[in-house]
Amino acid sequence: MVYLSAWDTAHSFLLQTTYTDVGMIPVREPYYPPGGMEIPASMDAIQPHINIPNATPPQQEQIQGPPPLRRHNMVQYQLNTNLKRQLSNFTLLKFLEFCELAGARSKLHDKEYWQKVSEDYFTPEGTVSFVLKKDNKSSGTPNGGHDAAPDLRHFEMLTSLIPQFVSGWIGPGVESVDIFPLLIKVEILANGSTYIESRKFCIKYTFRNGSHFDVTGIARVVYNQQLKIDLFEFQDVETSRAVDLKSLYTTFEKCLRRSTKENGKAMTVNGSDTESQLNIPFNMQEEVLGNEQSSMIKMIADEVLCASGQNTLDMDKKFHSLLQLYDTFSIMSTLVEFSTANGIASPLESLDTFLNLNKHILKESSGPPAKRPRT
């Protein structure tokens, strides 16, 4: 019977060490020494406890997505959002292109050019509307007052009258018209139209002498599905005027030379009255100087207006008168269509016939108000 020493047992343990696929960790196999007792394969002092993963991987949890109908609605919503975004961007580009073409300098007074612009960017049955403020200086409340409602004037005209309106309003003294739409908001309506609103719509008129006439307001535009303007509305907020300093200095020197020349002629003609003019009272001298200054200012103002070719102070009056004229044309368009369809040449006869045929409508509209039922 052979007994092994501790050294031989340890040596045989090292020789019988193998490596598994767990990560090259030494695992001892059971060993039977010749004629000796069995050495157990599990020794906590030598081999620690090892957790070997299972051969079969655990089942992955299935992520439940939205139901098919909900997923379809999400995809459809995303497509609609992208379509609206693209449509609004394209409509905004068309609007900016129109604002740029409206300020063409070389073709500003060309009626055929404006005819082409109105045909390309407006619908034939479209409407151009202006909402302008009246002058409230004559009102009893100072500065209009907080309680006073704004006095507005509404004008409308057909888009077919745009060429005649522009050529009649913009005079030869206007060198350029620039349009600056700011604070723009775009919205797609339920019927497929596009609504554009500019909270600060600036129109700048530049004259030949360098002076400016600026109009700032609110513009509201409605594009149809064919991306043409069906409604253009402009609401006036404020106007401002400015004169170029360089041209003003030149005008002042010209008027000063003219004034001195006229005064020199007056002194030579009325030389006998110069001694009497020196003896006038001081108050009378101030009055004479005031008259000379007012005449000088009037001369400068007339020179500025003549250089510009158009009285900028009367642009509002001319604009209002033209709007009243074309507003009347727009109202009479129904009467003109009626007279053309019925072959009536006289406007008064056409009006009488139109009123006689629509008497029942006029009676219903002008009748007494209906009584409210008792509750």
C-alpha distance (Angstrom), angle and dihedral (degrees) to the residues before:
residue distance angle dihedral
M1 . . .
V2 3.77 . .
Y3 3.77 122.0 .
L4 3.78 120.6 -158.4
S5 3.66 122.5 -142.2
A6 3.77 124.4 -130.1
W7 3.83 90.8 -104.0
D8 3.80 92.2 55.4
T9 3.79 91.3 47.5
A10 3.79 93.2 51.9
H11 3.80 91.0 44.2
S12 3.77 92.2 52.0
F13 3.85 89.7 48.0
L14 3.79 91.8 56.0
L15 3.77 92.3 47.3
Q16 3.80 92.1 51.8
T17 3.88 94.3 50.7
T18 3.80 113.4 122.5
Y19 3.82 134.4 -175.0
T20 3.76 124.3 -124.2
D21 3.81 132.4 -162.7
V22 3.79 92.2 -100.6
G23 3.79 92.3 92.9
M24 3.79 107.1 -60.7
I25 3.81 94.4 -68.3
P26 3.82 114.2 160.1
V27 3.81 111.0 -112.5
R28 3.78 118.5 -178.1
E29 3.81 119.3 -134.3
P30 3.86 119.7 -141.6
Y31 3.81 109.6 -86.7
Y32 3.73 128.8 -157.7
P33 3.82 111.6 -163.1
P34 3.79 115.0 -152.0
G35 3.79 108.3 -90.1
G36 3.81 91.9 -7.4
M37 3.76 138.8 104.6
E38 3.78 123.6 -85.0
I39 3.79 115.8 -93.2
P40 3.81 108.9 -141.8
A41 3.79 117.1 -118.8
S42 3.80 93.4 -139.0
M43 3.79 113.5 71.5
D44 3.78 115.4 157.9
A45 3.75 91.8 -162.5
I46 3.80 91.7 59.0
Q47 3.82 105.2 24.6
P48 3.85 117.0 37.4
H49 3.77 122.5 -147.1
I50 3.83 110.7 -79.9
N51 3.81 123.9 -162.9
I52 3.77 106.7 -144.7
P53 3.83 112.3 -161.0
N54 3.74 118.6 -119.2
A55 3.72 117.4 -96.6
T56 3.80 93.2 -130.2
P57 3.85 112.8 68.5
P58 3.80 116.6 -130.2
Q59 3.77 117.2 -101.1
Q60 3.82 112.6 -96.1
E61 3.77 117.2 -122.1
Q62 3.76 111.8 -108.9
I63 3.82 113.9 -125.8
Q64 3.73 108.8 -134.1
G65 3.82 111.8 -140.3
P66 3.78 129.0 -162.0
P67 3.76 118.2 -67.4
P68 3.82 116.7 -91.5
L69 3.81 94.2 -103.8
R70 3.77 93.2 50.7
R71 3.79 91.8 46.6
H72 3.81 89.9 50.8
N73 3.80 90.9 51.2
M74 3.79 91.5 50.4
V75 3.81 91.6 51.6
Q76 3.80 91.3 47.0
Y77 3.80 91.3 49.1
Q78 3.80 91.0 51.4
L79 3.81 91.4 49.6
N80 3.80 91.7 49.7
T81 3.79 91.3 48.6
N82 3.80 92.2 51.3
L83 3.80 91.3 46.8
K84 3.81 92.3 51.0
R85 3.78 91.1 47.9
Q86 3.80 92.6 51.4
L87 3.81 92.1 45.4
S88 3.80 92.8 49.7
N89 3.80 92.0 48.4
F90 3.80 92.6 49.2
T91 3.81 92.2 47.3
L92 3.79 90.6 49.3
L93 3.80 89.9 52.9
K94 3.81 89.6 51.9
F95 3.80 90.2 51.0
L96 3.81 93.0 49.7
E97 3.80 89.8 47.6
F98 3.80 90.1 53.8
C99 3.82 91.1 50.1
E100 3.80 89.6 51.7
L101 3.81 94.1 48.7
A102 3.80 91.3 48.5
G103 3.82 89.3 64.8
A104 3.82 97.7 54.5
R105 3.80 106.8 144.6
S106 3.78 100.5 -163.0
K107 3.82 95.0 48.3
L108 3.77 99.6 34.4
H109 3.82 94.3 114.9
D110 3.82 96.2 36.1
K111 3.80 110.2 113.1
E112 3.81 92.9 -164.7
Y113 3.80 90.2 55.5
W114 3.80 91.7 54.5
Q115 3.79 89.9 45.9
K116 3.80 89.3 57.5
V117 3.81 92.0 45.9
S118 3.81 91.9 51.5
E119 3.81 91.5 49.0
D120 3.81 94.2 47.3
Y121 3.80 99.2 44.3
F122 3.83 106.1 25.1
T123 3.78 134.0 58.6
P124 3.84 116.3 -119.4
E125 3.81 91.4 -119.9
G126 3.81 94.0 42.4
T127 3.79 126.0 124.8
V128 3.80 133.1 -134.3
S129 3.80 112.9 -156.4
F130 3.81 130.5 -170.2
V131 3.80 125.2 -166.6
L132 3.80 109.3 -167.6
K133 3.77 132.2 177.8
K134 3.78 122.1 -121.1
D135 3.77 122.9 -130.3
N136 3.82 105.2 -93.9
K137 3.80 96.7 -171.9
S138 3.79 91.7 108.6
S139 3.80 94.2 52.9
G140 3.78 119.4 109.4
T141 3.78 94.1 -124.4
P142 3.83 113.4 77.3
N143 3.80 114.1 -114.2
G144 3.76 90.6 -2.5
G145 3.82 91.6 -66.6
H146 3.77 127.6 -121.8
D147 3.79 92.9 -92.1
A148 3.80 95.6 47.0
A149 3.79 114.6 98.7
P150 3.81 114.9 -130.1
D151 3.79 111.2 -96.3
L152 3.80 104.7 -132.9
R153 3.77 132.3 -179.6
H154 3.80 120.2 -149.4
F155 3.79 122.4 -151.6
E156 3.78 129.1 177.7
M157 3.77 133.5 -175.8
L158 3.77 137.4 170.5
T159 3.78 120.6 -100.3
S160 3.81 89.9 -120.6
L161 3.83 88.5 69.4
I162 3.82 94.7 57.0
P163 3.85 96.7 98.6
Q164 3.82 93.3 51.2
F165 3.79 91.8 44.1
V166 3.81 95.9 50.3
S167 3.80 94.8 44.2
G168 3.80 90.7 48.3
W169 3.78 96.4 47.4
I170 3.80 104.5 39.5
G171 3.79 105.0 69.7
P172 3.80 128.1 -154.0
G173 3.81 91.7 -97.2
V174 3.82 92.4 67.7
E175 3.79 110.3 95.8
S176 3.81 99.9 -176.8
V177 3.79 143.0 -5.1
D178 3.80 118.1 -147.5
I179 3.80 124.2 -169.4
F180 3.80 121.3 -158.8
P181 3.83 115.3 -174.1
L182 3.81 110.1 -164.0
L183 3.82 135.0 174.9
I184 3.81 92.6 27.7
K185 3.80 123.9 -171.0
V186 3.83 122.7 -170.6
E187 3.80 124.8 -163.5
I188 3.81 132.2 175.7
L189 3.81 111.3 -137.6
A190 3.80 126.1 -143.8
N191 3.82 93.6 -106.7
G192 3.81 92.5 56.2
S193 3.82 96.1 -99.2
T194 3.79 122.4 129.1
Y195 3.80 122.5 -129.0
I196 3.81 118.8 -155.7
E197 3.79 123.0 -174.4
S198 3.80 126.3 -175.2
R199 3.80 111.6 -166.4
K200 3.81 91.0 -166.0
F201 3.79 110.9 36.7
C202 3.82 109.4 172.1
I203 3.83 124.6 -165.8
K204 3.80 114.3 -170.9
Y205 3.81 122.2 -167.5
T206 3.80 116.1 -162.8
F207 3.81 119.3 -162.7
R208 3.77 128.9 -155.1
N209 3.79 94.1 -102.6
G210 3.82 91.8 54.4
S211 3.80 98.0 -102.4
H212 3.81 120.2 135.8
F213 3.76 137.1 -143.6
D214 3.82 113.0 -165.1
V215 3.79 128.2 -169.3
T216 3.82 119.7 -170.5
G217 3.78 124.2 -172.2
I218 3.79 147.4 121.1
A219 3.80 122.0 -68.3
R220 3.81 124.7 -160.1
V221 3.80 118.9 -171.8
V222 3.82 130.0 -177.9
Y223 3.81 119.0 -161.3
N224 3.78 120.6 -163.3
Q225 3.80 124.8 -138.3
Q226 3.82 90.2 -85.6
L227 3.84 88.3 58.2
K228 3.80 95.2 -112.8
I229 3.79 125.1 131.4
D230 3.79 111.3 -99.7
L231 3.81 96.3 170.4
F232 3.80 130.7 19.6
E233 3.79 116.5 -177.7
F234 3.79 126.0 179.4
Q235 3.79 123.3 -172.3
D236 3.78 116.4 -162.8
V237 3.80 116.2 -132.5
E238 3.80 107.5 164.7
T239 3.80 142.3 -15.4
S240 3.79 130.7 -151.4
R241 3.79 136.2 -176.3
A242 3.79 131.7 -156.0
V243 3.80 135.0 -176.6
D244 3.79 123.3 -147.3
L245 3.83 110.1 -112.5
K246 3.80 95.4 -142.8
S247 3.78 92.9 54.1
L248 3.81 89.5 42.7
Y249 3.82 91.8 56.1
T250 3.80 90.6 48.9
T251 3.78 90.9 48.8
F252 3.81 91.5 47.7
E253 3.82 92.4 52.6
K254 3.79 91.1 48.2
C255 3.79 92.4 49.8
L256 3.82 91.3 45.5
R257 3.80 92.0 54.1
R258 3.78 90.5 47.4
S259 3.80 91.4 48.8
T260 3.81 94.1 49.8
K261 3.80 90.3 47.2
E262 3.80 91.5 51.5
N263 3.80 91.3 45.8
G264 3.81 90.7 50.6
K265 3.78 91.2 52.6
A266 3.79 90.2 48.8
M267 3.81 91.1 50.7
T268 3.82 92.7 51.7
V269 3.79 93.3 46.3
N270 3.79 95.4 44.5
G271 3.78 98.5 35.5
S272 3.75 92.6 136.4
D273 3.80 91.5 59.4
T274 3.80 96.4 54.1
E275 3.81 94.1 85.7
S276 3.78 91.1 50.9
Q277 3.81 90.9 48.5
L278 3.81 90.6 56.2
N279 3.79 91.1 57.7
I280 3.84 96.5 54.5
P281 3.83 117.9 118.8
F282 3.81 121.7 -93.7
N283 3.81 93.6 -109.4
M284 3.77 90.4 53.8
Q285 3.82 90.2 49.7
E286 3.83 90.0 55.6
E287 3.79 89.8 50.2
V288 3.80 91.5 50.7
L289 3.82 91.3 48.7
G290 3.80 90.6 48.0
N291 3.79 91.0 52.6
E292 3.79 90.7 49.4
Q293 3.82 91.5 50.1
S294 3.80 93.0 48.1
S295 3.79 91.0 48.9
M296 3.81 88.8 48.7
I297 3.80 92.1 51.3
K298 3.80 90.9 47.0
M299 3.78 89.9 50.9
I300 3.82 91.7 51.8
A301 3.79 91.9 47.7
D302 3.81 92.0 50.1
E303 3.79 90.2 48.7
V304 3.80 92.2 51.0
L305 3.79 92.2 49.1
C306 3.80 92.4 47.1
A307 3.81 90.6 49.8
S308 3.79 91.8 51.1
G309 3.80 91.9 48.2
Q310 3.79 91.8 -136.1
N311 3.76 135.5 61.7
T312 3.79 104.4 -115.5
L313 3.79 90.6 -165.8
D314 3.81 89.7 61.7
M315 3.80 95.7 47.0
D316 3.79 90.7 95.9
K317 3.81 91.8 51.6
K318 3.79 92.9 48.1
F319 3.78 91.0 45.3
H320 3.81 91.8 51.7
S321 3.79 93.8 46.6
L322 3.80 92.1 51.0
L323 3.80 90.9 47.0
Q324 3.80 90.5 52.0
L325 3.79 90.4 50.5
Y326 3.79 95.9 48.9
D327 3.80 91.5 40.8
T328 3.80 87.1 58.8
F329 3.79 89.9 48.5
S330 3.79 90.4 52.5
I331 3.79 91.9 50.0
M332 3.80 91.3 48.1
S333 3.80 92.7 48.9
T334 3.81 89.3 90.1
L335 3.80 90.2 51.5
V336 3.80 91.6 47.4
E337 3.79 91.2 51.6
F338 3.81 89.7 48.8
S339 3.81 93.3 50.2
T340 3.80 92.1 46.2
A341 3.80 93.1 49.8
N342 3.83 92.3 48.5
G343 3.81 96.7 39.8
I344 3.82 95.7 -118.8
A345 3.79 113.0 154.0
S346 3.81 100.3 -175.5
P347 3.83 115.7 78.0
L348 3.83 93.0 -150.1
E349 3.80 92.4 49.6
S350 3.78 89.8 48.1
L351 3.81 90.5 50.7
D352 3.82 92.5 49.2
T353 3.80 92.2 48.3
F354 3.79 91.4 47.5
L355 3.81 92.1 50.7
N356 3.81 93.3 46.7
L357 3.78 92.0 52.0
N358 3.80 91.9 49.7
K359 3.80 99.6 42.7
H360 3.78 94.0 118.2
I361 3.79 91.0 53.7
L362 3.80 91.2 49.9
K363 3.82 91.9 48.6
E364 3.78 92.1 51.4
S365 3.79 92.3 48.0
S366 3.83 94.9 45.0
G367 3.83 97.2 39.9
P368 3.81 124.9 110.3
P369 3.78 116.2 -73.9
A370 3.77 116.6 -94.4
K371 3.79 116.6 -101.3
R372 3.73 116.5 -109.6
P373 3.81 114.0 -120.1
R374 3.77 116.7 -111.9
T375 3.74 116.2 -107.5
